[in-house]
């Protein structure tokens, strides 16, 4: 077996694997940290600019919003990620597309040769 076919087999095996639940939860946490920080900043700006709140009150309100948002959305992101991990549709579109189309090309080629004869 040559190196290229070994590399292709290894790549195919990697494409077939699914994320583990631990990987999904770590991805959820890393994304939520980024997203929650942006929610905090947006909330703080809104409270400071459009209300008569002090800096401390604005920070307190923004923290409350960001905290609730963090836990609620991490749960929904994790569930969403696990759902999509188990859906095969779209994961292997190139491989399955070309395999499913190859028979049509061969069929059309054979039948066009037969019509010409």
Biopython code that builds the backbone (N, CA, C, O; Angstrom):
import numpy as np
from Bio.PDB.StructureBuilder import StructureBuilder

atoms = [
    (1, "UNK", "N", (0.854, -1.182, 0.000)),
    (1, "UNK", "CA", (0.000, 0.000, 0.000)),
    (1, "UNK", "C", (0.891, 1.234, 0.000)),
    (1, "UNK", "O", (1.801, 1.331, 0.824)),
    (2, "UNK", "N", (0.654, 2.170, -0.896)),
    (2, "UNK", "CA", (1.473, 3.367, -0.973)),
    (2, "UNK", "C", (1.017, 4.433, 0.019)),
    (2, "UNK", "O", (-0.056, 4.336, 0.614)),
    (3, "UNK", "N", (1.850, 5.440, 0.179)),
    (3, "UNK", "CA", (1.590, 6.490, 1.160)),
    (3, "UNK", "C", (0.305, 7.260, 0.850)),
    (3, "UNK", "O", (-0.440, 7.608, 1.766)),
    (4, "UNK", "N", (0.039, 7.530, -0.431)),
    (4, "UNK", "CA", (-1.159, 8.291, -0.802)),
    (4, "UNK", "C", (-2.440, 7.583, -0.406)),
    (4, "UNK", "O", (-3.358, 8.210, 0.122)),
    (5, "UNK", "N", (-2.511, 6.272, -0.658)),
    (5, "UNK", "CA", (-3.740, 5.554, -0.291)),
    (5, "UNK", "C", (-3.887, 5.473, 1.219)),
    (5, "UNK", "O", (-5.010, 5.499, 1.724)),
    (6, "UNK", "N", (-2.779, 5.376, 1.959)),
    (6, "UNK", "CA", (-2.839, 5.392, 3.418)),
    (6, "UNK", "C", (-3.338, 6.740, 3.908)),
    (6, "UNK", "O", (-4.172, 6.802, 4.811)),
    (7, "UNK", "N", (-2.832, 7.826, 3.316)),
    (7, "UNK", "CA", (-3.279, 9.170, 3.693)),
    (7, "UNK", "C", (-4.761, 9.365, 3.407)),
    (7, "UNK", "O", (-5.474, 9.970, 4.207)),
    (8, "UNK", "N", (-5.226, 8.858, 2.273)),
    (8, "UNK", "CA", (-6.644, 8.988, 1.911)),
    (8, "UNK", "C", (-7.517, 8.206, 2.888)),
    (8, "UNK", "O", (-8.561, 8.694, 3.320)),
    (9, "UNK", "N", (-7.086, 6.989, 3.237)),
    (9, "UNK", "CA", (-7.852, 6.192, 4.206)),
    (9, "UNK", "C", (-7.907, 6.892, 5.559)),
    (9, "UNK", "O", (-8.956, 6.911, 6.203)),
    (10, "UNK", "N", (-6.793, 7.464, 5.994)),
    (10, "UNK", "CA", (-6.768, 8.174, 7.274)),
    (10, "UNK", "C", (-7.687, 9.389, 7.241)),
    (10, "UNK", "O", (-8.402, 9.653, 8.207)),
    (11, "UNK", "N", (-7.672, 10.123, 6.144)),
    (11, "UNK", "CA", (-8.542, 11.283, 6.000)),
    (11, "UNK", "C", (-10.007, 10.862, 6.014)),
    (11, "UNK", "O", (-10.825, 11.504, 6.673)),
    (12, "UNK", "N", (-10.348, 9.798, 5.300)),
    (12, "UNK", "CA", (-11.728, 9.297, 5.299)),
    (12, "UNK", "C", (-12.179, 8.876, 6.689)),
    (12, "UNK", "O", (-13.321, 9.124, 7.075)),
    (13, "UNK", "N", (-11.289, 8.242, 7.441)),
    (13, "UNK", "CA", (-11.635, 7.854, 8.809)),
    (13, "UNK", "C", (-11.890, 9.073, 9.685)),
    (13, "UNK", "O", (-12.801, 9.064, 10.513)),
    (14, "UNK", "N", (-11.095, 10.116, 9.508)),
    (14, "UNK", "CA", (-11.308, 11.346, 10.278)),
    (14, "UNK", "C", (-12.636, 12.001, 9.924)),
    (14, "UNK", "O", (-13.326, 12.523, 10.799)),
    (15, "UNK", "N", (-12.996, 11.973, 8.637)),
    (15, "UNK", "CA", (-14.246, 12.590, 8.203)),
    (15, "UNK", "C", (-15.459, 11.845, 8.755)),
    (15, "UNK", "O", (-16.511, 12.450, 8.962)),
    (16, "UNK", "N", (-15.327, 10.561, 8.992)),
    (16, "UNK", "CA", (-16.448, 9.761, 9.488)),
    (16, "UNK", "C", (-16.656, 9.888, 10.989)),
    (16, "UNK", "O", (-17.723, 9.526, 11.485)),
    (17, "UNK", "N", (-15.679, 10.386, 11.722)),
    (17, "UNK", "CA", (-15.800, 10.460, 13.173)),
    (17, "UNK", "C", (-16.689, 11.624, 13.578)),
    (17, "UNK", "O", (-16.783, 12.636, 12.883)),
    (18, "UNK", "N", (-17.340, 11.453, 14.724)),
    (18, "UNK", "CA", (-18.196, 12.502, 15.267)),
    (18, "UNK", "C", (-17.491, 13.126, 16.466)),
    (18, "UNK", "O", (-16.613, 12.513, 17.073)),
    (19, "UNK", "N", (-17.882, 14.340, 16.794)),
    (19, "UNK", "CA", (-17.356, 14.978, 17.997)),
    (19, "UNK", "C", (-17.834, 14.223, 19.229)),
    (19, "UNK", "O", (-18.970, 13.753, 19.282)),
    (20, "UNK", "N", (-16.956, 14.114, 20.214)),
    (20, "UNK", "CA", (-17.358, 13.502, 21.482)),
    (20, "UNK", "C", (-18.200, 14.511, 22.259)),
    (20, "UNK", "O", (-18.135, 15.711, 21.993)),
    (21, "UNK", "N", (-18.986, 14.030, 23.214)),
    (21, "UNK", "CA", (-19.752, 14.971, 24.047)),
    (21, "UNK", "C", (-18.853, 15.971, 24.787)),
    (21, "UNK", "O", (-19.231, 17.130, 24.958)),
    (22, "UNK", "N", (-17.674, 15.531, 25.224)),
    (22, "UNK", "CA", (-16.751, 16.442, 25.930)),
    (22, "UNK", "C", (-16.279, 17.548, 24.987)),
    (22, "UNK", "O", (-16.217, 18.714, 25.376)),
    (23, "UNK", "N", (-15.949, 17.182, 23.753)),
    (23, "UNK", "CA", (-15.535, 18.192, 22.766)),
    (23, "UNK", "C", (-16.659, 19.187, 22.522)),
    (23, "UNK", "O", (-16.426, 20.394, 22.460)),
    (24, "UNK", "N", (-17.874, 18.681, 22.384)),
    (24, "UNK", "CA", (-19.022, 19.563, 22.161)),
    (24, "UNK", "C", (-19.215, 20.537, 23.317)),
    (24, "UNK", "O", (-19.480, 21.718, 23.092)),
    (25, "UNK", "N", (-19.086, 20.059, 24.537)),
    (25, "UNK", "CA", (-19.290, 20.945, 25.691)),
    (25, "UNK", "C", (-18.159, 21.968, 25.798)),
    (25, "UNK", "O", (-18.404, 23.116, 26.170)),
    (26, "UNK", "N", (-16.929, 21.573, 25.482)),
    (26, "UNK", "CA", (-15.822, 22.537, 25.497)),
    (26, "UNK", "C", (-15.991, 23.592, 24.408)),
    (26, "UNK", "O", (-15.699, 24.767, 24.629)),
    (27, "UNK", "N", (-16.459, 23.176, 23.239)),
    (27, "UNK", "CA", (-16.753, 24.146, 22.184)),
    (27, "UNK", "C", (-17.858, 25.092, 22.622)),
    (27, "UNK", "O", (-17.802, 26.293, 22.356)),
    (28, "UNK", "N", (-18.866, 24.542, 23.296)),
    (28, "UNK", "CA", (-19.973, 25.371, 23.782)),
    (28, "UNK", "C", (-19.465, 26.407, 24.778)),
    (28, "UNK", "O", (-19.830, 27.579, 24.691)),
    (29, "UNK", "N", (-18.630, 25.986, 25.722)),
    (29, "UNK", "CA", (-18.111, 26.926, 26.718)),
    (29, "UNK", "C", (-17.217, 27.988, 26.084)),
    (29, "UNK", "O", (-17.329, 29.166, 26.421)),
    (30, "UNK", "N", (-16.340, 27.592, 25.181)),
    (30, "UNK", "CA", (-15.444, 28.586, 24.575)),
    (30, "UNK", "C", (-16.241, 29.611, 23.769)),
    (30, "UNK", "O", (-15.936, 30.803, 23.810)),
    (31, "UNK", "N", (-17.251, 29.160, 23.044)),
    (31, "UNK", "CA", (-18.078, 30.098, 22.291)),
    (31, "UNK", "C", (-18.883, 30.980, 23.233)),
    (31, "UNK", "O", (-18.993, 32.184, 23.001)),
    (32, "UNK", "N", (-19.445, 30.411, 24.284)),
    (32, "UNK", "CA", (-20.276, 31.196, 25.202)),
    (32, "UNK", "C", (-19.472, 32.282, 25.884)),
    (32, "UNK", "O", (-19.996, 33.371, 26.122)),
    (33, "UNK", "N", (-18.225, 32.022, 26.203)),
    (33, "UNK", "CA", (-17.389, 33.051, 26.836)),
    (33, "UNK", "C", (-17.267, 34.254, 25.907)),
    (33, "UNK", "O", (-17.418, 35.396, 26.342)),
    (34, "UNK", "N", (-16.998, 34.003, 24.642)),
    (34, "UNK", "CA", (-16.886, 35.097, 23.668)),
    (34, "UNK", "C", (-18.230, 35.804, 23.496)),
    (34, "UNK", "O", (-18.302, 37.032, 23.542)),
    (35, "UNK", "N", (-19.288, 35.026, 23.300)),
    (35, "UNK", "CA", (-20.608, 35.608, 23.057)),
    (35, "UNK", "C", (-21.139, 36.344, 24.281)),
    (35, "UNK", "O", (-21.769, 37.393, 24.141)),
    (36, "UNK", "N", (-20.898, 35.816, 25.473)),
    (36, "UNK", "CA", (-21.371, 36.465, 26.691)),
    (36, "UNK", "C", (-20.633, 37.779, 26.936)),
    (36, "UNK", "O", (-21.224, 38.752, 27.403)),
    (37, "UNK", "N", (-19.361, 37.801, 26.622)),
    (37, "UNK", "CA", (-18.610, 39.052, 26.757)),
    (37, "UNK", "C", (-19.209, 40.132, 25.855)),
    (37, "UNK", "O", (-19.351, 41.283, 26.269)),
    (38, "UNK", "N", (-19.554, 39.762, 24.633)),
    (38, "UNK", "CA", (-20.155, 40.758, 23.740)),
    (38, "UNK", "C", (-21.528, 41.199, 24.254)),
    (38, "UNK", "O", (-21.878, 42.374, 24.144)),
    (39, "UNK", "N", (-22.308, 40.271, 24.815)),
    (39, "UNK", "CA", (-23.603, 40.639, 25.402)),
    (39, "UNK", "C", (-23.414, 41.600, 26.572)),
    (39, "UNK", "O", (-24.166, 42.563, 26.721)),
    (40, "UNK", "N", (-22.404, 41.334, 27.401)),
    (40, "UNK", "CA", (-22.113, 42.214, 28.531)),
    (40, "UNK", "C", (-21.778, 43.623, 28.048)),
    (40, "UNK", "O", (-22.304, 44.606, 28.570)),
    (41, "UNK", "N", (-20.905, 43.713, 27.054)),
    (41, "UNK", "CA", (-20.489, 45.030, 26.544)),
    (41, "UNK", "C", (-21.683, 45.776, 25.949)),
    (41, "UNK", "O", (-21.867, 46.966, 26.208)),
    (42, "UNK", "N", (-22.488, 45.082, 25.160)),
    (42, "UNK", "CA", (-23.666, 45.721, 24.556)),
    (42, "UNK", "C", (-24.645, 46.182, 25.633)),
    (42, "UNK", "O", (-25.162, 47.298, 25.569)),
    (43, "UNK", "N", (-24.898, 45.325, 26.622)),
    (43, "UNK", "CA", (-25.816, 45.685, 27.710)),
    (43, "UNK", "C", (-25.300, 46.886, 28.491)),
    (43, "UNK", "O", (-26.061, 47.797, 28.815)),
    (44, "UNK", "N", (-24.007, 46.883, 28.790)),
    (44, "UNK", "CA", (-23.421, 47.993, 29.532)),
    (44, "UNK", "C", (-23.585, 49.298, 28.754)),
    (44, "UNK", "O", (-23.993, 50.312, 29.321)),
    (45, "UNK", "N", (-23.272, 49.276, 27.477)),
    (45, "UNK", "CA", (-23.381, 50.491, 26.653)),
    (45, "UNK", "C", (-24.821, 50.993, 26.632)),
    (45, "UNK", "O", (-25.061, 52.194, 26.756)),
    (46, "UNK", "N", (-25.778, 50.085, 26.477)),
    (46, "UNK", "CA", (-27.189, 50.495, 26.440)),
    (46, "UNK", "C", (-27.611, 51.109, 27.775)),
    (46, "UNK", "O", (-28.247, 52.163, 27.804)),
    (47, "UNK", "N", (-27.254, 50.448, 28.876)),
    (47, "UNK", "CA", (-27.641, 50.991, 30.183)),
    (47, "UNK", "C", (-26.988, 52.339, 30.450)),
    (47, "UNK", "O", (-27.635, 53.233, 30.994)),
    (48, "UNK", "N", (-25.744, 52.503, 30.086)),
    (48, "UNK", "CA", (-25.056, 53.787, 30.335)),
    (48, "UNK", "C", (-25.587, 54.884, 29.434)),
    (48, "UNK", "O", (-25.757, 56.020, 29.877)),
    (49, "UNK", "N", (-25.848, 54.569, 28.202)),
    (49, "UNK", "CA", (-26.221, 55.603, 27.239)),
    (49, "UNK", "C", (-27.694, 55.989, 27.307)),
    (49, "UNK", "O", (-28.030, 57.169, 27.202)),
    (50, "UNK", "N", (-28.571, 55.009, 27.481)),
    (50, "UNK", "CA", (-29.999, 55.268, 27.348)),
    (50, "UNK", "C", (-30.779, 55.236, 28.656)),
    (50, "UNK", "O", (-32.007, 55.325, 28.640)),
    (51, "UNK", "N", (-30.101, 55.113, 29.770)),
    (51, "UNK", "CA", (-30.798, 55.171, 31.058)),
    (51, "UNK", "C", (-30.041, 56.131, 31.966)),
    (51, "UNK", "O", (-28.952, 56.603, 31.638)),
    (52, "UNK", "N", (-30.635, 56.398, 33.090)),
    (52, "UNK", "CA", (-30.013, 57.308, 34.065)),
    (52, "UNK", "C", (-29.220, 56.525, 35.114)),
    (52, "UNK", "O", (-29.011, 57.014, 36.224)),
    (53, "UNK", "N", (-28.782, 55.324, 34.772)),
    (53, "UNK", "CA", (-28.074, 54.459, 35.721)),
    (53, "UNK", "C", (-26.637, 54.928, 35.918)),
    (53, "UNK", "O", (-26.020, 55.525, 35.035)),
    (54, "UNK", "N", (-26.129, 54.630, 37.121)),
    (54, "UNK", "CA", (-24.716, 54.916, 37.401)),
    (54, "UNK", "C", (-23.864, 53.827, 36.749)),
    (54, "UNK", "O", (-24.390, 52.842, 36.232)),
    (55, "UNK", "N", (-22.555, 54.013, 36.778)),
    (55, "UNK", "CA", (-21.641, 53.011, 36.226)),
    (55, "UNK", "C", (-21.820, 51.685, 36.960)),
    (55, "UNK", "O", (-21.898, 50.629, 36.332)),
    (56, "UNK", "N", (-21.883, 51.740, 38.292)),
    (56, "UNK", "CA", (-22.046, 50.509, 39.082)),
    (56, "UNK", "C", (-23.365, 49.804, 38.772)),
    (56, "UNK", "O", (-23.400, 48.580, 38.647)),
    (57, "UNK", "N", (-24.446, 50.568, 38.647)),
    (57, "UNK", "CA", (-25.744, 49.973, 38.314)),
    (57, "UNK", "C", (-25.727, 49.371, 36.909)),
    (57, "UNK", "O", (-26.297, 48.306, 36.673)),
    (58, "UNK", "N", (-25.072, 50.059, 35.990)),
    (58, "UNK", "CA", (-24.967, 49.541, 34.622)),
    (58, "UNK", "C", (-24.172, 48.241, 34.584)),
    (58, "UNK", "O", (-24.541, 47.298, 33.885)),
    (59, "UNK", "N", (-23.080, 48.200, 35.338)),
    (59, "UNK", "CA", (-22.279, 46.967, 35.403)),
    (59, "UNK", "C", (-23.088, 45.846, 36.049)),
    (59, "UNK", "O", (-23.043, 44.705, 35.588)),
    (60, "UNK", "N", (-23.823, 46.160, 37.105)),
    (60, "UNK", "CA", (-24.647, 45.153, 37.786)),
    (60, "UNK", "C", (-25.714, 44.593, 36.848)),
    (60, "UNK", "O", (-25.897, 43.378, 36.770)),
    (61, "UNK", "N", (-26.412, 45.466, 36.142)),
    (61, "UNK", "CA", (-27.451, 45.015, 35.208)),
    (61, "UNK", "C", (-26.854, 44.218, 34.040)),
    (61, "UNK", "O", (-27.396, 43.181, 33.657)),
    (62, "UNK", "N", (-25.768, 44.688, 33.488)),
    (62, "UNK", "CA", (-25.123, 43.984, 32.380)),
    (62, "UNK", "C", (-24.619, 42.612, 32.828)),
    (62, "UNK", "O", (-24.690, 41.646, 32.070)),
    (63, "UNK", "N", (-24.115, 42.528, 34.046)),
    (63, "UNK", "CA", (-23.651, 41.247, 34.592)),
    (63, "UNK", "C", (-24.802, 40.278, 34.760)),
    (63, "UNK", "O", (-24.672, 39.098, 34.436)),
    (64, "UNK", "N", (-25.935, 40.764, 35.266)),
    (64, "UNK", "CA", (-27.112, 39.911, 35.434)),
    (64, "UNK", "C", (-27.576, 39.366, 34.078)),
    (64, "UNK", "O", (-27.828, 38.169, 33.943)),
    (65, "UNK", "N", (-27.686, 40.231, 33.090)),
    (65, "UNK", "CA", (-28.109, 39.806, 31.756)),
    (65, "UNK", "C", (-27.117, 38.789, 31.179)),
    (65, "UNK", "O", (-27.522, 37.750, 30.657)),
    (66, "UNK", "N", (-25.838, 39.087, 31.273)),
    (66, "UNK", "CA", (-24.809, 38.201, 30.719)),
    (66, "UNK", "C", (-24.793, 36.847, 31.434)),
    (66, "UNK", "O", (-24.576, 35.818, 30.794)),
    (67, "UNK", "N", (-25.015, 36.834, 32.735)),
    (67, "UNK", "CA", (-25.021, 35.577, 33.496)),
    (67, "UNK", "C", (-26.183, 34.677, 33.085)),
    (67, "UNK", "O", (-25.997, 33.484, 32.847)),
    (68, "UNK", "N", (-27.363, 35.245, 33.003)),
    (68, "UNK", "CA", (-28.533, 34.459, 32.590)),
    (68, "UNK", "C", (-28.331, 33.957, 31.159)),
    (68, "UNK", "O", (-28.594, 32.793, 30.857)),
    (69, "UNK", "N", (-27.868, 34.837, 30.296)),
    (69, "UNK", "CA", (-27.639, 34.492, 28.903)),
    (69, "UNK", "C", (-26.596, 33.384, 28.766)),
    (69, "UNK", "O", (-26.751, 32.490, 27.933)),
    (70, "UNK", "N", (-25.546, 33.433, 29.568)),
    (70, "UNK", "CA", (-24.480, 32.433, 29.502)),
    (70, "UNK", "C", (-25.025, 31.031, 29.743)),
    (70, "UNK", "O", (-24.808, 30.132, 28.930)),
    (71, "UNK", "N", (-25.724, 30.841, 30.838)),
    (71, "UNK", "CA", (-26.194, 29.494, 31.187)),
    (71, "UNK", "C", (-27.330, 29.007, 30.292)),
    (71, "UNK", "O", (-27.383, 27.827, 29.947)),
    (72, "UNK", "N", (-28.222, 29.888, 29.920)),
    (72, "UNK", "CA", (-29.336, 29.476, 29.057)),
    (72, "UNK", "C", (-28.821, 29.091, 27.666)),
    (72, "UNK", "O", (-29.199, 28.056, 27.117)),
    (73, "UNK", "N", (-27.974, 29.921, 27.121)),
    (73, "UNK", "CA", (-27.520, 29.672, 25.755)),
    (73, "UNK", "C", (-26.504, 28.547, 25.662)),
    (73, "UNK", "O", (-26.426, 27.882, 24.629)),
    (74, "UNK", "N", (-25.726, 28.313, 26.706)),
    (74, "UNK", "CA", (-24.794, 27.183, 26.636)),
    (74, "UNK", "C", (-25.564, 25.869, 26.606)),
    (74, "UNK", "O", (-25.166, 24.931, 25.915)),
    (75, "UNK", "N", (-26.648, 25.796, 27.342)),
    (75, "UNK", "CA", (-27.483, 24.601, 27.322)),
    (75, "UNK", "C", (-28.064, 24.387, 25.919)),
    (75, "UNK", "O", (-27.997, 23.284, 25.378)),
    (76, "UNK", "N", (-28.625, 25.433, 25.342)),
    (76, "UNK", "CA", (-29.225, 25.305, 24.013)),
    (76, "UNK", "C", (-28.181, 25.051, 22.930)),
    (76, "UNK", "O", (-28.447, 24.311, 21.983)),
    (77, "UNK", "N", (-27.005, 25.650, 23.053)),
    (77, "UNK", "CA", (-25.941, 25.390, 22.080)),
    (77, "UNK", "C", (-25.494, 23.939, 22.163)),
    (77, "UNK", "O", (-25.319, 23.290, 21.132)),
    (78, "UNK", "N", (-25.308, 23.421, 23.364)),
    (78, "UNK", "CA", (-24.878, 22.034, 23.537)),
    (78, "UNK", "C", (-25.901, 21.080, 22.918)),
    (78, "UNK", "O", (-25.532, 20.158, 22.190)),
    (79, "UNK", "N", (-27.167, 21.298, 23.205)),
    (79, "UNK", "CA", (-28.209, 20.438, 22.633)),
    (79, "UNK", "C", (-28.228, 20.541, 21.105)),
    (79, "UNK", "O", (-28.375, 19.536, 20.410)),
    (80, "UNK", "N", (-28.081, 21.740, 20.601)),
    (80, "UNK", "CA", (-28.035, 21.966, 19.157)),
    (80, "UNK", "C", (-26.836, 21.254, 18.532)),
    (80, "UNK", "O", (-26.974, 20.610, 17.492)),
    (81, "UNK", "N", (-25.682, 21.361, 19.145)),
    (81, "UNK", "CA", (-24.458, 20.720, 18.655)),
    (81, "UNK", "C", (-24.610, 19.202, 18.634)),
    (81, "UNK", "O", (-24.226, 18.557, 17.659)),
    (82, "UNK", "N", (-25.164, 18.626, 19.697)),
    (82, "UNK", "CA", (-25.337, 17.171, 19.761)),
    (82, "UNK", "C", (-26.352, 16.704, 18.718)),
    (82, "UNK", "O", (-26.184, 15.641, 18.120)),
    (83, "UNK", "N", (-27.377, 17.475, 18.504)),
    (83, "UNK", "CA", (-28.360, 17.122, 17.483)),
    (83, "UNK", "C", (-27.699, 17.071, 16.112)),
    (83, "UNK", "O", (-27.862, 16.095, 15.379)),
    (84, "UNK", "N", (-26.964, 18.105, 15.764)),
    (84, "UNK", "CA", (-26.331, 18.167, 14.450)),
    (84, "UNK", "C", (-25.202, 17.150, 14.300)),
    (84, "UNK", "O", (-24.910, 16.729, 13.181)),
    (85, "UNK", "N", (-24.560, 16.745, 15.399)),
    (85, "UNK", "CA", (-23.526, 15.715, 15.326)),
    (85, "UNK", "C", (-24.111, 14.401, 14.836)),
    (85, "UNK", "O", (-23.429, 13.627, 14.163)),
    (86, "UNK", "N", (-25.358, 14.148, 15.168)),
    (86, "UNK", "CA", (-25.992, 12.879, 14.813)),
    (86, "UNK", "C", (-26.744, 12.919, 13.482)),
    (86, "UNK", "O", (-27.325, 11.912, 13.077)),
    (87, "UNK", "N", (-26.745, 14.037, 12.813)),
    (87, "UNK", "CA", (-27.398, 14.140, 11.511)),
    (87, "UNK", "C", (-26.333, 13.951, 10.438)),
    (87, "UNK", "O", (-25.370, 14.714, 10.370)),
    (88, "UNK", "N", (-26.510, 12.935, 9.603)),
    (88, "UNK", "CA", (-25.515, 12.634, 8.570)),
    (88, "UNK", "C", (-25.612, 13.568, 7.381)),
    (88, "UNK", "O", (-24.625, 13.773, 6.675)),
    (89, "UNK", "N", (-26.782, 14.136, 7.147)),
    (89, "UNK", "CA", (-26.994, 14.955, 5.975)),
    (89, "UNK", "C", (-25.963, 16.078, 5.890)),
    (89, "UNK", "O", (-25.759, 16.817, 6.853)),
    (90, "UNK", "N", (-25.321, 16.199, 4.743)),
    (90, "UNK", "CA", (-24.393, 17.295, 4.500)),
    (90, "UNK", "C", (-22.976, 17.071, 4.963)),
    (90, "UNK", "O", (-22.102, 17.879, 4.648)),
    (91, "UNK", "N", (-22.707, 16.001, 5.702)),
    (91, "UNK", "CA", (-21.347, 15.787, 6.189)),
    (91, "UNK", "C", (-20.402, 15.338, 5.091)),
    (91, "UNK", "O", (-19.241, 15.746, 5.054)),
    (92, "UNK", "N", (-20.897, 14.504, 4.205)),
    (92, "UNK", "CA", (-20.029, 13.900, 3.209)),
    (92, "UNK", "C", (-20.517, 14.228, 1.801)),
    (92, "UNK", "O", (-20.492, 13.371, 0.918)),
    (93, "UNK", "N", (-20.951, 15.439, 1.594)),
    (93, "UNK", "CA", (-21.607, 15.784, 0.342)),
    (93, "UNK", "C", (-20.742, 15.526, -0.875)),
    (93, "UNK", "O", (-21.262, 15.067, -1.892)),
    (94, "UNK", "N", (-19.468, 15.793, -0.823)),
    (94, "UNK", "CA", (-18.627, 15.581, -2.004)),
    (94, "UNK", "C", (-18.546, 14.101, -2.353)),
    (94, "UNK", "O", (-18.758, 13.703, -3.499)),
    (95, "UNK", "N", (-18.236, 13.304, -1.354)),
    (95, "UNK", "CA", (-18.070, 11.881, -1.619)),
    (95, "UNK", "C", (-19.387, 11.260, -2.079)),
    (95, "UNK", "O", (-19.419, 10.559, -3.090)),
    (96, "UNK", "N", (-20.460, 11.508, -1.356)),
    (96, "UNK", "CA", (-21.729, 10.889, -1.731)),
    (96, "UNK", "C", (-22.276, 11.497, -3.016)),
    (96, "UNK", "O", (-22.907, 10.795, -3.805)),
    (97, "UNK", "N", (-22.052, 12.770, -3.237)),
    (97, "UNK", "CA", (-22.535, 13.389, -4.477)),
    (97, "UNK", "C", (-21.882, 12.724, -5.679)),
    (97, "UNK", "O", (-22.568, 12.311, -6.614)),
    (98, "UNK", "N", (-20.567, 12.620, -5.653)),
    (98, "UNK", "CA", (-19.882, 12.074, -6.821)),
    (98, "UNK", "C", (-20.168, 10.595, -6.995)),
    (98, "UNK", "O", (-20.268, 10.112, -8.123)),
    (99, "UNK", "N", (-20.302, 9.871, -5.892)),
    (99, "UNK", "CA", (-20.652, 8.452, -6.024)),
    (99, "UNK", "C", (-22.046, 8.296, -6.611)),
    (99, "UNK", "O", (-22.268, 7.437, -7.465)),
    (100, "UNK", "N", (-22.972, 9.105, -6.168)),
    (100, "UNK", "CA", (-24.345, 8.972, -6.658)),
    (100, "UNK", "C", (-24.472, 9.451, -8.103)),
    (100, "UNK", "O", (-25.349, 8.983, -8.829)),
    (101, "UNK", "N", (-23.630, 10.356, -8.521)),
    (101, "UNK", "CA", (-23.701, 10.884, -9.878)),
    (101, "UNK", "C", (-22.918, 10.050, -10.880)),
    (101, "UNK", "O", (-23.192, 10.111, -12.079)),
    (102, "UNK", "N", (-21.952, 9.272, -10.411)),
    (102, "UNK", "CA", (-21.102, 8.507, -11.324)),
    (102, "UNK", "C", (-21.914, 7.508, -12.139)),
    (102, "UNK", "O", (-21.675, 7.355, -13.336)),
    (103, "UNK", "N", (-22.859, 6.835, -11.517)),
    (103, "UNK", "CA", (-23.661, 5.851, -12.256)),
    (103, "UNK", "C", (-24.478, 6.521, -13.358)),
    (103, "UNK", "O", (-24.684, 5.931, -14.419)),
    (104, "UNK", "N", (-24.949, 7.757, -13.117)),
    (104, "UNK", "CA", (-25.723, 8.471, -14.136)),
    (104, "UNK", "C", (-24.849, 8.793, -15.354)),
    (104, "UNK", "O", (-25.289, 8.663, -16.496)),
    (105, "UNK", "N", (-23.619, 9.211, -15.096)),
    (105, "UNK", "CA", (-22.717, 9.527, -16.191)),
    (105, "UNK", "C", (-22.408, 8.284, -17.013)),
    (105, "UNK", "O", (-22.420, 8.322, -18.243)),
    (106, "UNK", "N", (-22.130, 7.172, -16.314)),
    (106, "UNK", "CA", (-21.863, 5.924, -17.035)),
    (106, "UNK", "C", (-23.083, 5.468, -17.821)),
    (106, "UNK", "O", (-22.959, 5.029, -18.965)),
    (107, "UNK", "N", (-24.255, 5.568, -17.219)),
    (107, "UNK", "CA", (-25.495, 5.174, -17.879)),
    (107, "UNK", "C", (-25.711, 6.006, -19.156)),
    (107, "UNK", "O", (-25.979, 5.460, -20.227)),
    (108, "UNK", "N", (-25.589, 7.326, -19.022)),
    (108, "UNK", "CA", (-25.775, 8.213, -20.178)),
    (108, "UNK", "C", (-24.732, 7.958, -21.260)),
    (108, "UNK", "O", (-25.047, 7.997, -22.450)),
    (109, "UNK", "N", (-23.498, 7.698, -20.854)),
    (109, "UNK", "CA", (-22.425, 7.439, -21.828)),
    (109, "UNK", "C", (-22.718, 6.151, -22.597)),
    (109, "UNK", "O", (-22.603, 6.121, -23.822)),
    (110, "UNK", "N", (-23.096, 5.091, -21.886)),
    (110, "UNK", "CA", (-23.394, 3.808, -22.540)),
    (110, "UNK", "C", (-24.578, 3.945, -23.492)),
    (110, "UNK", "O", (-24.543, 3.437, -24.613)),
    (111, "UNK", "N", (-25.620, 4.632, -23.042)),
    (111, "UNK", "CA", (-26.805, 4.760, -23.882)),
    (111, "UNK", "C", (-26.577, 5.688, -25.074)),
    (111, "UNK", "O", (-27.175, 5.485, -26.131)),
    (112, "UNK", "N", (-25.749, 6.674, -24.928)),
    (112, "UNK", "CA", (-25.463, 7.543, -26.074)),
    (112, "UNK", "C", (-24.602, 6.801, -27.096)),
    (112, "UNK", "O", (-24.736, 7.036, -28.297)),
    (113, "UNK", "N", (-23.716, 5.905, -26.637)),
    (113, "UNK", "CA", (-22.917, 5.085, -27.568)),
    (113, "UNK", "C", (-23.821, 4.104, -28.315)),
    (113, "UNK", "O", (-23.643, 3.874, -29.511)),
    (114, "UNK", "N", (-24.796, 3.526, -27.599)),
    (114, "UNK", "CA", (-25.714, 2.573, -28.222)),
    (114, "UNK", "C", (-26.605, 3.261, -29.265)),
    (114, "UNK", "O", (-26.911, 2.662, -30.296)),
    (115, "UNK", "N", (-27.016, 4.478, -29.021)),
    (115, "UNK", "CA", (-27.851, 5.217, -29.970)),
    (115, "UNK", "C", (-27.064, 5.566, -31.238)),
    (115, "UNK", "O", (-27.616, 5.572, -32.338)),
    (116, "UNK", "N", (-25.778, 5.853, -31.071)),
    (116, "UNK", "CA", (-24.948, 6.207, -32.219)),
    (116, "UNK", "C", (-24.615, 5.000, -33.092)),
    (116, "UNK", "O", (-24.289, 5.172, -34.266)),
    (117, "UNK", "N", (-24.688, 3.789, -32.553)),
    (117, "UNK", "CA", (-24.364, 2.559, -33.313)),
    (117, "UNK", "C", (-25.501, 2.029, -34.055)),
    (117, "UNK", "O", (-25.375, 1.009, -34.731)),
]
sb = StructureBuilder()
sb.init_structure("model")
sb.init_model(0)
sb.init_chain("A")
sb.init_seg("    ")
for serial, (resi, resn, name, xyz) in enumerate(atoms, 1):
    if name == "N":
        sb.init_residue(resn, " ", resi, " ")
    sb.init_atom(name, np.array(xyz, "f"), 0.0, 1.0, " ", f" {name:<3s}", serial, name[0])
structure = sb.get_structure()
